[in-house]
Amino acid sequence: MVSGFQEKITVTPPNGCAREISAIVEREDPNPQMMGGGFTDTTDGIRPFPANGVRFHISNDHEKGLTTVKEGYLKVSLPIRVGESPSELTVTQILSQDCGMFFLEAVK
């Protein structure tokens, strides 16, 4: 992963063993008019951001990330917006996955 963009998040799999891992978190622009529409368009082929949610990339690796993700069961704790306190979110969708990375969406 690109180390300069990572932040620590807490993941809690269904087994309840919470641990901290690194992620690259994408947050909705709080002022989309300043960015020509923000994330409300779907030019990237992915649906618009959910309310009270984030998208994030984690390593598909047992030591640095996770090797399995179960939608609706994986909990993550991270700030929804920069500067906020962490919130507990539930992973609702695997947006993409390959041998090195998961791209996930989580909502409050």
N, C-alpha and C positions, 0 to 999 in steps of 0.2 A: 504494500500500500504506500501511498505517498505520505511520508511521515509528517511533513509540514502541515497537512490538513487534518490529521487525526485528532480525535478527542476520546477520552475514556467514557464508556457507558457501562452500565451494569445490566447483565442479562440473567434471567432466571428461567431455565428450562422447566418443563413439566415436573421433573424430579425434585425441584425446589432448591437446587444447589446454585445459589447466586454467585457470580464472579464478574470481575471487571475485565473488559476487553477494549481494544481500540476500534474505532469506527470513523468513517467519513460520513458526516451527517449533512443532509440537504434539508433546509428549512424553507417554508414559504416566505416569500418576500412580504414584509408587513406593509409595504407601500407599493403595490404593483404598478400604479400609474407612473411612478418615477422610472420604471424599467420597461416601459412600452408593453404593458399587459401582464408582466410577471409570469407566474406559472399557471395562469388560467387558460392558456392555449395548450394544444396537444401536438405541437410540432415535433416533439421528441417521440411521439408514438405512445406516450404514457398518459393516462388520464390525469386530470387536474389534482392538485394536492387536496387531501381530505381536510375537513375542519379539525383543528386540534390534533394534527398529525405531522409526522416527519417521514422522510425516506433516508435510508442509510446503507452503506456498504460495509460488510465485515468479511474477514478472511474465512474461507472454507478450509479450516485447518483446526485440528484438535487442540493444539497448544495456543495459537494466536486468536482463534475465533470459535466457530462452531462447525460441525460436520453435518448436522441435521437441523432442520427448522420445521416445526409443526405450526402451521397457521392457526391462530386462535388460542394457542397454548403458550407460546413463548412470550415472556414479559421482558420489557426493557425499561430502564430508568435513565432518563436524560432530559435536559431542558428542551421544551418545544421551541422556545425562542432564546436567542443569545441573551445572557444576563438573568434569566429566570432560574428559579429553583428546579431541580429535576422532578419530573412527573413520571408516574408509572403508566406505560403504554403497552398495548397488546399488538403483536405482529399479526396483521390481517391479510397480507399478501406477499408472496414471493414474486417480485417483479422480474428478476432474472437470476440465473444461477449457472456457474460453470465450475471447473475443477479448482479454481483459485478464489472465487468470490461469490458472496450472496448479495443481492440488491433487494432490500426489504422495505415494506411500508408498514408503519405502526400508527395506531390512533389511541387517544385517551379513552 
